[in-house]
Amino acid sequence: NCYDPGTGNGQFSSLSQCQSSCIVPSWDCDGQGNCYDPGTGNGLYSSLVSCESECSYVYVYEIGLTNFKIYPNPSNNIFNLEFSSLIKRDLEIRVINSIGEIIYTENLKNHIGEYSNYIRLEEYSKSIYFLEIYTDNGIINKKLILQ
């Protein structure tokens, strides 16, 4: 815990500096697909990336897809995409650049079962891209980082 000793002789010049030095960041999933640092150092996940991958799994499962994985992320050029659909459905997979242009699209008609494919972005500049998967039950949005 960070505290002000009231003497003006504390080790840190600000509360945020004390918190970043005293409490190791950790993350919890709020059940809505969001990760947050409870500020106690006792979160379930030691990194934001590990929290997001588990949090996303919960969210994606609610849409009807399981075993959802995007890796490696960040990547230098290729992203592997895997998931399973428990029921037959139409899916549309898109990658969108930061100005809203669709740079990749794939349509899956009556898809059921496992999906495994890769998305090549080697011809595009290093930036943040957005993966969107449209389903009958909603849209999955994920950030892709091309290094």
Buried (B, 14 or more C-beta within 10 A) or exposed (E): EBEEEEEEEBEBEEEEEBBEEEBEBBBBBEEEBEBEBEEEEEBEBEEBEEBBBBBBBBBBEEBBBEEBBBEEBEBEBEBBBBBBBEEEBEBBBBBBBEEEEEEBEBEBEEBEEEBEEEBEBEEBEEEEBBBBBBBEEEEBEBEBEBE
